[in-house]
Amino acid sequence: MSTLFSVIIPIYRDWGRLALCLAALERQTLPLDRFEILIANNEPDGKFPLAHIPSNARIVHQPRPGSYAARNAAVAAAQGEYLAFTDSDCIPDPKWMANGLAALRANPGARVTGPIAIFREAGSSYYAFLYDLHTAFPQSTYVSHGQCPTANLLVEKRIWEKVGPFDECFSGGDTLWSQRAQKIGVPLMFDEKVAVGHPARRSVADILKKGRRVAGSMAKDRRAPPYRFFFGRLKPPRPSKLPFDRNRLGLRDWLALFLIFWTKGAVEAVEFGSVYVGLKLPNRM
């Protein structure tokens, strides 16, 4: 029986969450013999500490740093008619692939995405969760611009090949790929039933860390006007432009999110400027 899906999961030192993701894939309603799981191991030395992986999974080692380099290596080894991209920290719904297959067949030649639901892990920061709940993965906005993250992207392999591989940057490769797909007329369909869960960052420090990584990658690849980016991130955000509602949150929570948002902008400005002028290399993590 032919392989319908190749599930692509890049991994770099997130083994506990990967185990949970793989367990969720073992619970898919689509039979295990109809899909394969390609674990794109981005560990430089190829170490893989998990003792158990699903029977339909295999490991593709890509020592070149970056999740998009890892995804490209896995796609090159994929045997499925369709590609299903998710992340090592995601928990796909049990019907993720079955519903995705129905959506792909109903919309030949299209990309398919769906909700990315933010959940809070035990012991994680309340304010990190609250921040991500309001800012992470605004799918309605992304889809309106023809974009979706690789946390939840399904596409025919032939369409992926038509668009071409991901840009092998540290951050933002999914946006660049979406822009190319949109430019050549590959539609993007949103289906509420094609769902994955995604944990909020565990701490405010993790939010700032991601901001640094994104800003550094943008500076390295010259993907933003330097002065506009630098000074735009440094200045205090206008309350009316923030993605959270003061009236619904309450003053204390709103102020906390305001300060996180502003601090993140300042951190991004410093990182962007430092990488842009060559004082440092962009962060991998």
ROMARTI-25489 format. One line per field, with one value per residue (C-alpha): x, y, z; residue in one letter; chain. Coordinates in nm, 3 decimals. Each point is the difference from the previous one (the first is absolute). Layout:
<pts>
c1 = [X; ...]
c2 = [Y; ...]
c3 = [Z; ...]
type = [A; ...]
mol = [A; ...]
</pts>
This chain:
<pts>
c1 = [0.000; 0.141; 0.105; -0.249; 0.176; 0.353; -0.009; 0.300; 0.122; 0.328; 0.157; 0.280; 0.040; -0.373; -0.020; -0.272; -0.245; 0.091; -0.100; -0.343; -0.036; 0.087; -0.249; -0.270; 0.089; -0.036; -0.359; -0.094; -0.319; 0.181; 0.153; 0.371; 0.081; -0.135; 0.252; 0.365; 0.162; 0.332; 0.183; 0.246; 0.273; 0.191; 0.243; 0.352; 0.137; -0.319; -0.072; -0.360; -0.081; -0.359; -0.023; -0.336; -0.129; -0.313; 0.033; -0.066; 0.265; 0.356; 0.274; 0.161; 0.318; 0.070; 0.303; -0.033; -0.146; -0.361; -0.345; -0.061; 0.317; -0.125; -0.344; 0.154; 0.209; -0.307; -0.207; 0.278; -0.042; -0.381; -0.200; -0.350; -0.236; -0.067; 0.220; -0.122; 0.221; -0.015; 0.245; 0.153; -0.195; -0.339; -0.280; -0.200; -0.369; -0.077; -0.181; 0.264; 0.112; -0.338; -0.165; 0.300; -0.023; -0.369; 0.081; 0.286; -0.211; -0.284; 0.245; 0.253; 0.318; -0.064; 0.187; -0.203; 0.031; -0.220; -0.010; 0.308; -0.139; 0.222; 0.006; 0.185; 0.243; 0.020; 0.241; 0.025; -0.039; -0.353; 0.107; 0.195; -0.315; -0.220; 0.236; 0.016; -0.375; -0.050; 0.294; 0.116; -0.131; -0.276; -0.114; -0.281; 0.253; 0.257; -0.249; -0.135; 0.354; 0.042; 0.237; 0.011; 0.270; 0.157; -0.154; -0.307; 0.047; -0.120; 0.073; 0.043; 0.365; -0.017; -0.124; 0.279; 0.249; -0.159; 0.045; 0.349; 0.184; -0.003; 0.253; 0.244; -0.006; -0.030; -0.346; -0.272; 0.055; -0.369; -0.100; 0.239; -0.125; -0.363; 0.076; 0.146; -0.299; -0.240; 0.190; -0.038; -0.368; -0.006; -0.314; -0.010; -0.305; -0.087; -0.190; -0.110; 0.026; 0.369; 0.123; 0.314; 0.078; 0.309; 0.139; 0.050; 0.357; 0.095; 0.133; 0.025; 0.371; -0.099; -0.214; 0.298; 0.227; -0.225; -0.017; 0.380; 0.016; -0.254; 0.161; 0.349; -0.112; -0.172; 0.313; 0.230; -0.217; -0.069; -0.378; -0.095; 0.102; 0.254; -0.101; -0.372; 0.042; 0.240; -0.184; -0.343; 0.076; 0.155; -0.284; -0.289; -0.288; -0.325; -0.267; -0.252; 0.238; 0.057; -0.154; -0.163; -0.306; 0.039; -0.372; -0.008; 0.327; -0.012; 0.259; 0.264; 0.012; -0.011; 0.293; 0.202; -0.059; 0.079; 0.336; 0.081; -0.088; 0.218; 0.291; -0.015; 0.015; 0.305; 0.174; -0.076; 0.136; 0.330; 0.036; -0.088; 0.247; 0.279; -0.035; -0.055; 0.328; 0.192; 0.058; -0.139; -0.152; -0.373; -0.113; -0.105; -0.232]
c2 = [0.000; 0.340; 0.259; 0.285; 0.238; 0.079; 0.183; 0.232; 0.087; 0.186; -0.055; 0.175; -0.081; -0.017; -0.372; -0.007; 0.194; -0.204; -0.316; 0.153; 0.104; -0.350; -0.152; 0.230; -0.116; -0.362; 0.088; 0.125; -0.146; -0.036; -0.351; -0.007; -0.183; 0.292; 0.254; 0.026; 0.228; 0.159; 0.132; 0.258; -0.013; 0.329; -0.105; 0.052; -0.335; -0.192; -0.109; -0.112; -0.086; -0.125; -0.375; -0.035; 0.139; -0.115; -0.296; 0.224; 0.257; 0.043; 0.248; 0.232; 0.163; 0.355; 0.151; 0.335; 0.238; 0.113; -0.156; 0.091; -0.179; -0.299; 0.017; 0.015; -0.310; -0.190; 0.099; -0.126; -0.343; 0.008; -0.271; 0.135; 0.154; 0.276; 0.182; 0.085; 0.245; 0.044; 0.080; -0.215; 0.186; -0.034; -0.241; -0.083; -0.075; -0.373; 0.085; 0.248; -0.205; -0.156; 0.341; 0.146; -0.269; 0.081; 0.372; -0.063; -0.224; 0.252; 0.276; -0.151; 0.203; 0.203; 0.037; -0.090; 0.129; 0.020; 0.117; 0.003; -0.005; 0.140; -0.196; 0.048; -0.264; -0.085; 0.225; 0.259; 0.375; 0.140; 0.317; -0.188; -0.203; 0.310; 0.178; -0.293; -0.055; 0.350; 0.023; -0.342; -0.145; 0.247; -0.234; 0.221; 0.279; -0.236; -0.166; 0.336; 0.069; -0.346; -0.113; -0.276; -0.135; -0.344; -0.096; -0.094; -0.020; -0.274; 0.002; -0.238; -0.086; 0.100; 0.347; 0.035; -0.090; 0.254; 0.275; -0.122; -0.073; 0.216; 0.279; -0.144; 0.287; -0.039; 0.160; 0.108; -0.259; -0.095; 0.362; 0.025; -0.331; 0.112; 0.320; -0.195; -0.236; 0.294; 0.173; -0.296; -0.041; -0.296; 0.063; -0.044; -0.165; 0.022; -0.292; 0.010; -0.380; -0.010; 0.090; -0.024; 0.113; 0.204; 0.078; 0.358; 0.093; -0.109; 0.337; 0.363; -0.067; -0.255; 0.267; 0.236; -0.280; -0.063; 0.373; 0.011; -0.299; 0.146; 0.346; -0.141; -0.215; 0.299; 0.213; -0.270; -0.042; 0.374; -0.057; 0.334; 0.367; 0.049; 0.344; -0.070; -0.333; 0.132; 0.315; -0.154; -0.268; 0.241; 0.246; -0.074; -0.182; 0.187; -0.164; 0.007; -0.210; -0.273; -0.346; -0.016; 0.179; 0.196; -0.015; -0.379; -0.066; 0.233; 0.268; -0.216; -0.266; 0.260; 0.192; -0.320; -0.088; 0.359; -0.019; -0.342; 0.132; 0.311; -0.192; -0.254; 0.284; 0.151; -0.340; -0.053; 0.346; -0.065; -0.345; 0.123; 0.287; -0.218; -0.263; 0.255; 0.184; -0.325; 0.015; -0.353; -0.296; -0.074; -0.235; -0.350; -0.035]
c3 = [0.000; -0.098; 0.259; 0.012; 0.239; 0.101; 0.333; 0.033; 0.352; 0.058; 0.340; 0.186; 0.371; 0.079; 0.068; 0.265; -0.212; -0.308; 0.188; 0.067; -0.364; -0.121; 0.244; -0.143; -0.352; 0.110; 0.099; -0.348; -0.146; -0.331; 0.007; 0.083; -0.323; -0.205; 0.126; 0.096; 0.257; -0.093; 0.306; -0.130; 0.264; 0.001; 0.274; -0.148; 0.123; -0.084; 0.358; 0.050; 0.363; -0.037; 0.054; -0.175; -0.326; -0.190; -0.233; -0.301; 0.096; -0.120; 0.075; -0.255; 0.129; -0.118; 0.180; -0.175; 0.262; -0.030; -0.002; -0.365; -0.111; 0.201; -0.164; -0.348; 0.073; 0.122; -0.304; -0.227; 0.165; 0.008; -0.179; 0.063; -0.252; 0.252; 0.250; 0.350; 0.188; 0.376; 0.280; 0.272; 0.268; -0.173; 0.090; -0.315; 0.045; -0.053; -0.326; -0.119; -0.299; -0.083; -0.007; -0.181; -0.266; -0.055; -0.032; -0.242; -0.220; 0.001; -0.103; -0.243; -0.032; 0.316; 0.326; 0.308; 0.355; 0.308; 0.361; 0.220; 0.351; 0.276; 0.327; 0.327; 0.122; 0.370; 0.187; -0.275; 0.043; 0.006; -0.177; -0.266; -0.065; -0.004; -0.240; -0.243; 0.025; -0.142; -0.239; -0.118; -0.327; -0.098; -0.274; -0.131; -0.065; -0.147; -0.233; -0.120; -0.125; -0.150; 0.275; 0.257; 0.232; -0.036; 0.333; -0.205; -0.377; -0.236; -0.373; -0.292; -0.047; -0.366; 0.102; 0.256; -0.271; -0.233; 0.259; 0.088; 0.326; 0.310; 0.031; 0.251; 0.249; 0.379; 0.014; -0.241; -0.271; 0.009; -0.070; -0.294; -0.140; 0.040; -0.186; -0.292; -0.003; 0.004; -0.281; -0.236; 0.083; 0.242; 0.211; 0.377; 0.157; 0.370; 0.154; 0.366; 0.020; -0.094; 0.348; 0.211; 0.353; 0.081; 0.347; 0.108; 0.079; 0.349; 0.111; -0.103; -0.059; -0.267; -0.170; -0.009; -0.124; -0.299; -0.072; -0.011; -0.233; -0.244; 0.003; -0.049; -0.292; -0.162; 0.040; -0.140; -0.310; -0.035; 0.016; 0.156; -0.040; 0.281; 0.130; -0.014; 0.177; 0.265; 0.101; -0.055; 0.259; 0.252; 0.030; 0.240; -0.175; -0.050; 0.219; -0.286; -0.213; 0.256; -0.063; 0.345; 0.134; 0.326; 0.073; -0.020; 0.180; 0.296; 0.074; 0.172; -0.270; -0.277; 0.151; 0.033; -0.366; -0.103; 0.176; -0.151; -0.345; 0.039; 0.155; -0.282; -0.254; 0.168; 0.012; -0.370; -0.086; 0.176; -0.155; -0.348; 0.021; 0.139; -0.272; -0.276; 0.066; 0.055; 0.376; 0.046; -0.184; 0.025; 0.275; -0.096; 0.297]
type = [M; S; T; L; F; S; V; I; I; P; I; Y; R; D; W; G; R; L; A; L; C; L; A; A; L; E; R; Q; T; L; P; L; D; R; F; E; I; L; I; A; N; N; E; P; D; G; K; F; P; L; A; H; I; P; S; N; A; R; I; V; H; Q; P; R; P; G; S; Y; A; A; R; N; A; A; V; A; A; A; Q; G; E; Y; L; A; F; T; D; S; D; C; I; P; D; P; K; W; M; A; N; G; L; A; A; L; R; A; N; P; G; A; R; V; T; G; P; I; A; I; F; R; E; A; G; S; S; Y; Y; A; F; L; Y; D; L; H; T; A; F; P; Q; S; T; Y; V; S; H; G; Q; C; P; T; A; N; L; L; V; E; K; R; I; W; E; K; V; G; P; F; D; E; C; F; S; G; G; D; T; L; W; S; Q; R; A; Q; K; I; G; V; P; L; M; F; D; E; K; V; A; V; G; H; P; A; R; R; S; V; A; D; I; L; K; K; G; R; R; V; A; G; S; M; A; K; D; R; R; A; P; P; Y; R; F; F; F; G; R; L; K; P; P; R; P; S; K; L; P; F; D; R; N; R; L; G; L; R; D; W; L; A; L; F; L; I; F; W; T; K; G; A; V; E; A; V; E; F; G; S; V; Y; V; G; L; K; L; P; N; R; M]
mol = [A; A; A; A; A; A; A; A; A; A; A; A; A; A; A; A; A; A; A; A; A; A; A; A; A; A; A; A; A; A; A; A; A; A; A; A; A; A; A; A; A; A; A; A; A; A; A; A; A; A; A; A; A; A; A; A; A; A; A; A; A; A; A; A; A; A; A; A; A; A; A; A; A; A; A; A; A; A; A; A; A; A; A; A; A; A; A; A; A; A; A; A; A; A; A; A; A; A; A; A; A; A; A; A; A; A; A; A; A; A; A; A; A; A; A; A; A; A; A; A; A; A; A; A; A; A; A; A; A; A; A; A; A; A; A; A; A; A; A; A; A; A; A; A; A; A; A; A; A; A; A; A; A; A; A; A; A; A; A; A; A; A; A; A; A; A; A; A; A; A; A; A; A; A; A; A; A; A; A; A; A; A; A; A; A; A; A; A; A; A; A; A; A; A; A; A; A; A; A; A; A; A; A; A; A; A; A; A; A; A; A; A; A; A; A; A; A; A; A; A; A; A; A; A; A; A; A; A; A; A; A; A; A; A; A; A; A; A; A; A; A; A; A; A; A; A; A; A; A; A; A; A; A; A; A; A; A; A; A; A; A; A; A; A; A; A; A; A; A; A; A; A; A; A; A; A; A; A; A; A; A; A; A; A; A]
</pts>
